[in-house]
Amino acid sequence: MQTIEIRQGDTVQLKLNLTENGQPFVPDQEKVVFSVGRYKDLLFSLEAVDGVVKIPHEKTQALNPGEYKFDVRVYDADKNLVATPMVGVFRVLEVVNHDLL
């Protein structure tokens, strides 16, 4: 299980290194989706483009500091779940100052 740490309010780009049978996985018709939630509540989902998930600051700013769960899921062209190759902890760290000086 992996852990991702971010600061509340930061913009983050995550490079997803997915493999299939030990080889790099390059989606063809599949959609790769990164999701963050707590318990059974989905907080946000973003589609990966070229193996990169871009999380804007609006998404991280809305999260309270603490631990959440994340997963990466692969869907086929018909939106059927194919695999969940990554799961882990998504930790949001507190910041002192939210204002721009």
Secondary structure, 3 states (H helix, E strand, C coil): CEEEEEECCCCEEEECCCEECCEECCCCCCEEEEEEEECCEEEEEEECECCEEEECHHHHHCCCCEEEEEEEEEECCCCCEEEEEEEEEEEEECCCCCCCC
